[in-house]
Every structure is written in C-alpha cells, then in structure tokens.
Amino acid sequence: MSPERMIFGDRASLVREFAERLLTDGVRRGLIGPREGDRLWERHIYNSAVLHELLPREATVVDVGSGAGLPGIPLAIARPDLTVTLLEPMARRVAWLEELTDDLELPVTVVRGRAEDKAVRARLHDQDFVVARAVSSLERLAEWCLPLLRPGGWLLAQKGASAAEELERDRAAIVRRGGDSAEVRDCGADVLETPANVVVVRRSASTSRSAGSGKRARGGRTRRPDNRRSRKER
C-alpha cells in the first residue's frame, strides 16, 4: 500500500488537491520553493502528516508558524477527529490558509498572530498539543509555545538530523520555561525512508493556571503522546 493510502486512507483525494495547490498557487505566492516539487511528498507532506502517530483522538492542536499549512493541513486531512488551529503572523500567508481550507472544506481555524502575543495566548490557551515545523530553536519554541498548553500538554517540534544535539544544548532553557520532560521521537518509520525527528516536550503538570488566560486549566488531565518509540532521554 502506498504511503498516501496508509496515512490518509479515503481522504487521499484531499491531500492530492493540497499538493497540487502547493505546486501551483503555493509556488506563485512564494510559500514553497519552485524546486521542491520532486520532494514535496516525502519531505513536506508525509513528513508533516506522520506527526499524527503522536496524537490521541480528539486532541486540540495548534500549528505555530503554519506558513504554507505544514504540518497542520496534512494533520487535519489525516485525522479529522482533531481540532486544528493554524497560527500564522503574515497576512499573505493567512489569506492563503483561509482560501485553501475553505476550498478543501477543512474544519480548521486560521488565526493571524504570534504565539508570544498576549491576545493569542488568551484565545488559544489550554491546548493539548502545539506543533511547530522549521520555526525556531527549541529554547525559543519553549518560551513561545509552552504557555499555549494546558498543564501536562505537549510541544511537538519537528527537527532535522541534529535534533538530539539541539535538545541537549537547550534542555536547561526548556526546564526554565516550564518543560519537565523532553525527548526525541522518530515518526513515520513504516512509511518514510527517513523517519521524521520530533522533539517532544511536556509542559509541567504542576502549573496551576494557563498563561495569559486568567482561567484555571482543565483538570490535571495528562494524555501522553501515543507513539512509544523514543530515543533514550538524555
């Protein structure tokens, strides 16, 4: 069975339409490079979608710095049970995301803003998961994204081959910013030639209130990412 069918099942036509839009409108509007066509599926679409392995059913997910819709749109196509929000600061990219999700009839929310904005934190607090792909360093991501999570929620940061080294470099900073667990996971080993490297960071469950919201976080609910294949925590 092809990776397309394995990941997206009977929603494969939607992801093919997304890919076509990336290669046409996305290139024309500067959202993806014109030379990315040959590796669009393996490097961008499949690499994004395999994050679904870490997400339990009906989780809330914010894609920070969504850009062209990666990884949020492939996740929303692969997993319609998820509640997905695409967060993007640039107006032209927000316009693209709104047009695209309307055309694909995907029930996702598009929000213009940055994770560190007070208004964004007030609106998007207490999330189960925040995902980020090619956005910034782990230290910065922890500073920006952990406040969006409920206590015990998870940041999933897609990184390259040096993910383990970056985690070691920034581990102390992650702890200072409220992360109490961090490790590198491999996703997509069954469908990708090179599995995706994901740094998984848990927001401390001892946090009593979600940042910027003024409301008490939900319960002490702790749902661990589903995928158990991990590298030894350093």
GIBELQUI-V502282 format. One record per residue. N is the residue number from 0. RES is the residue in three letters. PSI is psi in radians with two decimals (999 if undefined). NEAR is the number of other C-alpha atoms within 8 Angstrom. D_FIRST is the distance of its C-alpha to the first C-alpha in whole Angstrom. Layout:
n->[N | N]
res->[RES | RES]
psi->[PSI | PSI]
near->[NEAR | NEAR]
d_first->[D_FIRST | D_FIRST]
//
This chain:
n->[0 | 1 | 2 | 3 | 4 | 5 | 6 | 7 | 8 | 9 | 10 | 11 | 12 | 13 | 14 | 15 | 16 | 17 | 18 | 19 | 20 | 21 | 22 | 23 | 24 | 25 | 26 | 27 | 28 | 29 | 30 | 31 | 32 | 33 | 34 | 35 | 36 | 37 | 38 | 39 | 40 | 41 | 42 | 43 | 44 | 45 | 46 | 47 | 48 | 49 | 50 | 51 | 52 | 53 | 54 | 55 | 56 | 57 | 58 | 59 | 60 | 61 | 62 | 63 | 64 | 65 | 66 | 67 | 68 | 69 | 70 | 71 | 72 | 73 | 74 | 75 | 76 | 77 | 78 | 79 | 80 | 81 | 82 | 83 | 84 | 85 | 86 | 87 | 88 | 89 | 90 | 91 | 92 | 93 | 94 | 95 | 96 | 97 | 98 | 99 | 100 | 101 | 102 | 103 | 104 | 105 | 106 | 107 | 108 | 109 | 110 | 111 | 112 | 113 | 114 | 115 | 116 | 117 | 118 | 119 | 120 | 121 | 122 | 123 | 124 | 125 | 126 | 127 | 128 | 129 | 130 | 131 | 132 | 133 | 134 | 135 | 136 | 137 | 138 | 139 | 140 | 141 | 142 | 143 | 144 | 145 | 146 | 147 | 148 | 149 | 150 | 151 | 152 | 153 | 154 | 155 | 156 | 157 | 158 | 159 | 160 | 161 | 162 | 163 | 164 | 165 | 166 | 167 | 168 | 169 | 170 | 171 | 172 | 173 | 174 | 175 | 176 | 177 | 178 | 179 | 180 | 181 | 182 | 183 | 184 | 185 | 186 | 187 | 188 | 189 | 190 | 191 | 192 | 193 | 194 | 195 | 196 | 197 | 198 | 199 | 200 | 201 | 202 | 203 | 204 | 205 | 206 | 207 | 208 | 209 | 210 | 211 | 212 | 213 | 214 | 215 | 216 | 217 | 218 | 219 | 220 | 221 | 222 | 223 | 224 | 225 | 226 | 227 | 228 | 229 | 230 | 231 | 232 | 233]
res->[MET | SER | PRO | GLU | ARG | MET | ILE | PHE | GLY | ASP | ARG | ALA | SER | LEU | VAL | ARG | GLU | PHE | ALA | GLU | ARG | LEU | LEU | THR | ASP | GLY | VAL | ARG | ARG | GLY | LEU | ILE | GLY | PRO | ARG | GLU | GLY | ASP | ARG | LEU | TRP | GLU | ARG | HIS | ILE | TYR | ASN | SER | ALA | VAL | LEU | HIS | GLU | LEU | LEU | PRO | ARG | GLU | ALA | THR | VAL | VAL | ASP | VAL | GLY | SER | GLY | ALA | GLY | LEU | PRO | GLY | ILE | PRO | LEU | ALA | ILE | ALA | ARG | PRO | ASP | LEU | THR | VAL | THR | LEU | LEU | GLU | PRO | MET | ALA | ARG | ARG | VAL | ALA | TRP | LEU | GLU | GLU | LEU | THR | ASP | ASP | LEU | GLU | LEU | PRO | VAL | THR | VAL | VAL | ARG | GLY | ARG | ALA | GLU | ASP | LYS | ALA | VAL | ARG | ALA | ARG | LEU | HIS | ASP | GLN | ASP | PHE | VAL | VAL | ALA | ARG | ALA | VAL | SER | SER | LEU | GLU | ARG | LEU | ALA | GLU | TRP | CYS | LEU | PRO | LEU | LEU | ARG | PRO | GLY | GLY | TRP | LEU | LEU | ALA | GLN | LYS | GLY | ALA | SER | ALA | ALA | GLU | GLU | LEU | GLU | ARG | ASP | ARG | ALA | ALA | ILE | VAL | ARG | ARG | GLY | GLY | ASP | SER | ALA | GLU | VAL | ARG | ASP | CYS | GLY | ALA | ASP | VAL | LEU | GLU | THR | PRO | ALA | ASN | VAL | VAL | VAL | VAL | ARG | ARG | SER | ALA | SER | THR | SER | ARG | SER | ALA | GLY | SER | GLY | LYS | ARG | ALA | ARG | GLY | GLY | ARG | THR | ARG | ARG | PRO | ASP | ASN | ARG | ARG | SER | ARG | LYS | GLU | ARG]
psi->[2.44 | 2.69 | -0.63 | -0.81 | -0.67 | -0.67 | -0.77 | -0.23 | -2.28 | 0.08 | 0.30 | -0.56 | -0.59 | -0.74 | -0.51 | -0.68 | -0.71 | -0.79 | -0.73 | -0.70 | -0.65 | -0.72 | -0.26 | -1.41 | -0.70 | -0.73 | -0.80 | -0.59 | 0.15 | 0.41 | -0.33 | 2.55 | 2.57 | -0.30 | 0.09 | -0.11 | -0.77 | -0.39 | 0.33 | -0.83 | -0.92 | -0.80 | -0.55 | -0.98 | -0.97 | -0.73 | -0.59 | -0.80 | -0.51 | -0.19 | -0.38 | -0.39 | -0.44 | -0.08 | 2.11 | 2.89 | 2.50 | 0.46 | 2.70 | 2.36 | 2.28 | 2.19 | 1.85 | 2.25 | 0.87 | -0.55 | -1.97 | 0.06 | 0.37 | 2.19 | 0.03 | -0.75 | -0.83 | -0.63 | -0.76 | -0.57 | -0.80 | -0.56 | 1.43 | -0.20 | -0.30 | 2.64 | 1.86 | 2.33 | 2.30 | 2.06 | 2.12 | 2.28 | -0.41 | 2.25 | -0.75 | -0.56 | -0.65 | -0.75 | -0.75 | -0.82 | -0.70 | -0.78 | -0.80 | -0.84 | -0.55 | -0.81 | -0.65 | -0.10 | 0.79 | 2.24 | 1.09 | 2.81 | 2.32 | 2.20 | 2.29 | 2.23 | -3.12 | 2.64 | -0.49 | -0.12 | 2.40 | -0.70 | -0.67 | -0.75 | -0.60 | -0.61 | -0.66 | 0.44 | 2.87 | 0.63 | 2.65 | -0.72 | 2.53 | 2.30 | 2.56 | 2.36 | 2.07 | 0.83 | -0.99 | -3.02 | 2.82 | -0.64 | -0.82 | -0.74 | -0.70 | -0.74 | -0.76 | -0.70 | -0.57 | -0.63 | -0.29 | -0.26 | 2.61 | 2.76 | 2.24 | -0.01 | 3.04 | 2.35 | 2.22 | 1.86 | 2.00 | 2.25 | 2.99 | -2.71 | -0.37 | 0.39 | -0.78 | -0.70 | -0.71 | -0.66 | -0.75 | -0.69 | -0.69 | 0.10 | -0.78 | -0.69 | -0.65 | -0.76 | -0.74 | -0.51 | 0.15 | 0.16 | 2.30 | 0.07 | 2.38 | 2.35 | 2.92 | 2.27 | 2.66 | 2.29 | 2.53 | 0.39 | -0.47 | -0.27 | -0.27 | 2.47 | -0.71 | 1.89 | 2.68 | 2.39 | 2.15 | 2.16 | 2.13 | 2.06 | 2.22 | 2.34 | 2.42 | 2.28 | -0.18 | -0.15 | 2.22 | -0.41 | 2.56 | 2.44 | 2.35 | -0.08 | -0.55 | 0.18 | 2.65 | 2.39 | 2.83 | 2.15 | -2.27 | 0.50 | 2.25 | 1.90 | 1.99 | 2.53 | 2.46 | -0.69 | 2.19 | -0.07 | 1.91 | 2.80 | 2.64 | 2.24 | 2.33 | 999]
near->[4 | 5 | 9 | 9 | 10 | 9 | 10 | 11 | 9 | 6 | 9 | 10 | 7 | 9 | 11 | 8 | 9 | 10 | 11 | 8 | 9 | 12 | 11 | 8 | 8 | 12 | 12 | 7 | 6 | 7 | 11 | 10 | 7 | 7 | 5 | 8 | 7 | 6 | 8 | 10 | 10 | 9 | 8 | 11 | 13 | 14 | 14 | 12 | 12 | 12 | 11 | 9 | 10 | 8 | 9 | 8 | 6 | 7 | 11 | 10 | 13 | 13 | 15 | 15 | 12 | 14 | 9 | 11 | 10 | 13 | 15 | 15 | 8 | 14 | 13 | 13 | 12 | 12 | 8 | 7 | 7 | 11 | 11 | 13 | 12 | 15 | 15 | 15 | 10 | 8 | 7 | 6 | 12 | 14 | 8 | 9 | 11 | 9 | 8 | 9 | 11 | 8 | 7 | 9 | 6 | 9 | 6 | 10 | 7 | 11 | 9 | 10 | 10 | 11 | 11 | 9 | 8 | 7 | 6 | 12 | 15 | 11 | 7 | 8 | 15 | 12 | 13 | 11 | 13 | 15 | 14 | 14 | 12 | 6 | 8 | 6 | 7 | 11 | 10 | 8 | 12 | 13 | 11 | 10 | 13 | 14 | 12 | 15 | 18 | 14 | 17 | 13 | 16 | 15 | 17 | 12 | 12 | 12 | 12 | 7 | 6 | 7 | 12 | 8 | 7 | 10 | 13 | 8 | 7 | 10 | 10 | 7 | 8 | 14 | 9 | 7 | 9 | 10 | 14 | 10 | 9 | 12 | 13 | 15 | 11 | 12 | 12 | 12 | 10 | 4 | 7 | 12 | 5 | 5 | 10 | 14 | 13 | 13 | 15 | 13 | 12 | 12 | 16 | 12 | 10 | 5 | 7 | 8 | 10 | 17 | 10 | 9 | 10 | 8 | 6 | 7 | 11 | 7 | 4 | 8 | 7 | 8 | 7 | 5 | 10 | 8 | 8 | 5 | 6 | 9 | 8 | 6 | 6 | 4]
d_first->[0 | 4 | 7 | 8 | 6 | 6 | 10 | 11 | 10 | 13 | 15 | 12 | 15 | 18 | 16 | 16 | 20 | 21 | 19 | 21 | 24 | 24 | 24 | 27 | 29 | 28 | 29 | 33 | 34 | 33 | 30 | 28 | 29 | 29 | 27 | 24 | 22 | 21 | 19 | 19 | 15 | 15 | 19 | 20 | 17 | 14 | 17 | 19 | 16 | 16 | 19 | 18 | 18 | 22 | 23 | 24 | 24 | 26 | 27 | 29 | 28 | 30 | 29 | 32 | 32 | 29 | 30 | 27 | 26 | 24 | 23 | 24 | 22 | 19 | 20 | 21 | 18 | 16 | 19 | 21 | 23 | 24 | 28 | 27 | 30 | 30 | 33 | 34 | 38 | 38 | 39 | 37 | 34 | 35 | 35 | 32 | 30 | 32 | 32 | 28 | 27 | 30 | 28 | 24 | 26 | 25 | 28 | 28 | 32 | 33 | 36 | 38 | 39 | 39 | 38 | 42 | 43 | 46 | 45 | 41 | 41 | 43 | 41 | 38 | 39 | 38 | 34 | 31 | 29 | 30 | 28 | 29 | 27 | 29 | 32 | 35 | 36 | 35 | 39 | 39 | 36 | 37 | 41 | 39 | 36 | 37 | 40 | 37 | 36 | 37 | 39 | 36 | 34 | 31 | 31 | 27 | 28 | 26 | 27 | 27 | 27 | 31 | 30 | 32 | 35 | 35 | 35 | 37 | 40 | 39 | 39 | 43 | 43 | 40 | 42 | 45 | 43 | 42 | 39 | 39 | 36 | 33 | 31 | 28 | 24 | 21 | 18 | 14 | 15 | 11 | 10 | 13 | 15 | 18 | 18 | 20 | 23 | 25 | 28 | 29 | 32 | 34 | 37 | 40 | 40 | 44 | 44 | 46 | 46 | 43 | 44 | 46 | 45 | 48 | 47 | 46 | 42 | 40 | 41 | 40 | 37 | 34 | 31 | 29 | 26 | 23 | 21 | 24 | 22 | 25 | 28 | 31 | 33 | 36]
//
